[in-house]
Amino acid sequence: MAVTRTSRARKTTRPRAAAARRTPRLPRTVTGAVQAALSKKARDVVVLDLRKTGGFTDYFVIATGGNPRQIQAVADAVKETLKKDFGERPAVAEGVETSEWILLDYFNFVMHVFSPECRAFYALERLWGGAERHDFAEPA
């Protein structure tokens, strides 16, 4: 952290690189999906930036729900938010019947809402380990 002095007060500045790492620059639709998931108390929300890994989409948004009802509520909140705020609808919605793993494909990103067991089994974060990872904490 750099400190600069001025005649009136001390001014503290942060290096730009550190600030950029803390607040990732993500598309608005991805940020909207993250916020919608967090609003329904999704856990362990992660965005994987797949642009440099040669993936078939730009981002994965991964979240965990505690039970089938919460998994469905998270997916519904994402669909409703993106439709209302951005006019976006998923091209594909899979897993809605079982609510163990719901996948919403928005072309430039894919939303995955997992049960804890399915998330551990498929381990997408490990599978796409070369992707840049952004973790999002639940609001306090």
MOLIN-V758615 format. One record per residue. N is the residue number from 1. RES is the residue in three letters. OMEGA is omega as a letter, one per 30 degrees, with the letter a starting at -180 (999 if undefined). BURIAL is + if it has 16 or more other C-alpha atoms within 10 Angstrom, else -. D_FIRST is the distance of its C-alpha to the first C-alpha in whole Angstrom. Layout:
n:N res:RES omega:OMEGA burial:BURIAL d_first:D_FIRST
n:N res:RES omega:OMEGA burial:BURIAL d_first:D_FIRST
This chain:
n:1 res:MET omega:a burial:- d_first:0
n:2 res:ALA omega:l burial:- d_first:4
n:3 res:VAL omega:l burial:- d_first:7
n:4 res:THR omega:a burial:- d_first:10
n:5 res:ARG omega:l burial:- d_first:13
n:6 res:THR omega:a burial:- d_first:16
n:7 res:SER omega:a burial:- d_first:20
n:8 res:ARG omega:a burial:- d_first:20
n:9 res:ALA omega:l burial:- d_first:17
n:10 res:ARG omega:a burial:- d_first:13
n:11 res:LYS omega:l burial:- d_first:11
n:12 res:THR omega:l burial:- d_first:7
n:13 res:THR omega:l burial:- d_first:7
n:14 res:ARG omega:l burial:- d_first:5
n:15 res:PRO omega:a burial:- d_first:7
n:16 res:ARG omega:a burial:- d_first:10
n:17 res:ALA omega:a burial:- d_first:11
n:18 res:ALA omega:l burial:- d_first:9
n:19 res:ALA omega:a burial:- d_first:11
n:20 res:ALA omega:l burial:- d_first:14
n:21 res:ARG omega:a burial:- d_first:15
n:22 res:ARG omega:a burial:- d_first:14
n:23 res:THR omega:a burial:- d_first:17
n:24 res:PRO omega:l burial:- d_first:20
n:25 res:ARG omega:a burial:- d_first:22
n:26 res:LEU omega:l burial:- d_first:25
n:27 res:PRO omega:a burial:- d_first:29
n:28 res:ARG omega:a burial:- d_first:30
n:29 res:THR omega:l burial:+ d_first:33
n:30 res:VAL omega:l burial:+ d_first:30
n:31 res:THR omega:l burial:- d_first:28
n:32 res:GLY omega:l burial:+ d_first:31
n:33 res:ALA omega:l burial:+ d_first:33
n:34 res:VAL omega:a burial:+ d_first:30
n:35 res:GLN omega:l burial:+ d_first:30
n:36 res:ALA omega:l burial:+ d_first:34
n:37 res:ALA omega:l burial:+ d_first:33
n:38 res:LEU omega:a burial:+ d_first:31
n:39 res:SER omega:l burial:- d_first:33
n:40 res:LYS omega:l burial:+ d_first:36
n:41 res:LYS omega:l burial:+ d_first:34
n:42 res:ALA omega:a burial:+ d_first:34
n:43 res:ARG omega:l burial:+ d_first:32
n:44 res:ASP omega:a burial:+ d_first:29
n:45 res:VAL omega:a burial:+ d_first:29
n:46 res:VAL omega:l burial:+ d_first:28
n:47 res:VAL omega:l burial:+ d_first:27
n:48 res:LEU omega:l burial:+ d_first:28
n:49 res:ASP omega:a burial:+ d_first:28
n:50 res:LEU omega:a burial:+ d_first:31
n:51 res:ARG omega:a burial:- d_first:31
n:52 res:LYS omega:a burial:- d_first:30
n:53 res:THR omega:l burial:- d_first:32
n:54 res:GLY omega:l burial:- d_first:36
n:55 res:GLY omega:a burial:- d_first:36
n:56 res:PHE omega:l burial:- d_first:39
n:57 res:THR omega:a burial:+ d_first:36
n:58 res:ASP omega:a burial:+ d_first:33
n:59 res:TYR omega:l burial:+ d_first:31
n:60 res:PHE omega:l burial:+ d_first:33
n:61 res:VAL omega:a burial:+ d_first:32
n:62 res:ILE omega:l burial:+ d_first:33
n:63 res:ALA omega:l burial:+ d_first:33
n:64 res:THR omega:l burial:+ d_first:35
n:65 res:GLY omega:a burial:+ d_first:38
n:66 res:GLY omega:a burial:- d_first:40
n:67 res:ASN omega:a burial:- d_first:43
n:68 res:PRO omega:l burial:+ d_first:45
n:69 res:ARG omega:l burial:- d_first:45
n:70 res:GLN omega:l burial:+ d_first:42
n:71 res:ILE omega:l burial:+ d_first:41
n:72 res:GLN omega:a burial:+ d_first:44
n:73 res:ALA omega:l burial:+ d_first:42
n:74 res:VAL omega:l burial:+ d_first:39
n:75 res:ALA omega:l burial:+ d_first:40
n:76 res:ASP omega:l burial:- d_first:42
n:77 res:ALA omega:l burial:+ d_first:39
n:78 res:VAL omega:a burial:+ d_first:38
n:79 res:LYS omega:a burial:+ d_first:41
n:80 res:GLU omega:a burial:+ d_first:41
n:81 res:THR omega:a burial:+ d_first:38
n:82 res:LEU omega:l burial:+ d_first:38
n:83 res:LYS omega:a burial:- d_first:42
n:84 res:LYS omega:a burial:- d_first:41
n:85 res:ASP omega:a burial:- d_first:38
n:86 res:PHE omega:a burial:- d_first:38
n:87 res:GLY omega:a burial:- d_first:42
n:88 res:GLU omega:l burial:- d_first:41
n:89 res:ARG omega:a burial:+ d_first:43
n:90 res:PRO omega:l burial:+ d_first:43
n:91 res:ALA omega:a burial:- d_first:45
n:92 res:VAL omega:l burial:- d_first:46
n:93 res:ALA omega:a burial:+ d_first:46
n:94 res:GLU omega:l burial:- d_first:47
n:95 res:GLY omega:a burial:- d_first:47
n:96 res:VAL omega:a burial:+ d_first:48
n:97 res:GLU omega:a burial:- d_first:51
n:98 res:THR omega:l burial:- d_first:50
n:99 res:SER omega:l burial:+ d_first:46
n:100 res:GLU omega:l burial:+ d_first:45
n:101 res:TRP omega:l burial:+ d_first:43
n:102 res:ILE omega:l burial:+ d_first:43
n:103 res:LEU omega:l burial:+ d_first:42
n:104 res:LEU omega:a burial:+ d_first:41
n:105 res:ASP omega:l burial:+ d_first:41
n:106 res:TYR omega:a burial:+ d_first:39
n:107 res:PHE omega:a burial:- d_first:40
n:108 res:ASN omega:l burial:- d_first:36
n:109 res:PHE omega:l burial:+ d_first:35
n:110 res:VAL omega:l burial:+ d_first:37
n:111 res:MET omega:l burial:+ d_first:36
n:112 res:HIS omega:l burial:+ d_first:37
n:113 res:VAL omega:a burial:+ d_first:38
n:114 res:PHE omega:l burial:+ d_first:39
n:115 res:SER omega:l burial:+ d_first:41
n:116 res:PRO omega:a burial:+ d_first:39
n:117 res:GLU omega:l burial:- d_first:42
n:118 res:CYS omega:l burial:- d_first:42
n:119 res:ARG omega:l burial:+ d_first:38
n:120 res:ALA omega:a burial:- d_first:38
n:121 res:PHE omega:a burial:- d_first:41
n:122 res:TYR omega:l burial:- d_first:40
n:123 res:ALA omega:a burial:- d_first:36
n:124 res:LEU omega:l burial:- d_first:35
n:125 res:GLU omega:l burial:+ d_first:32
n:126 res:ARG omega:a burial:- d_first:33
n:127 res:LEU omega:l burial:- d_first:35
n:128 res:TRP omega:a burial:+ d_first:33
n:129 res:GLY omega:l burial:- d_first:30
n:130 res:GLY omega:a burial:- d_first:29
n:131 res:ALA omega:l burial:+ d_first:28
n:132 res:GLU omega:a burial:- d_first:24
n:133 res:ARG omega:l burial:+ d_first:24
n:134 res:HIS omega:l burial:+ d_first:23
n:135 res:ASP omega:l burial:- d_first:23
n:136 res:PHE omega:a burial:- d_first:24
n:137 res:ALA omega:l burial:- d_first:24
n:138 res:GLU omega:l burial:- d_first:27
n:139 res:PRO omega:a burial:- d_first:27
n:140 res:ALA omega:999 burial:- d_first:27
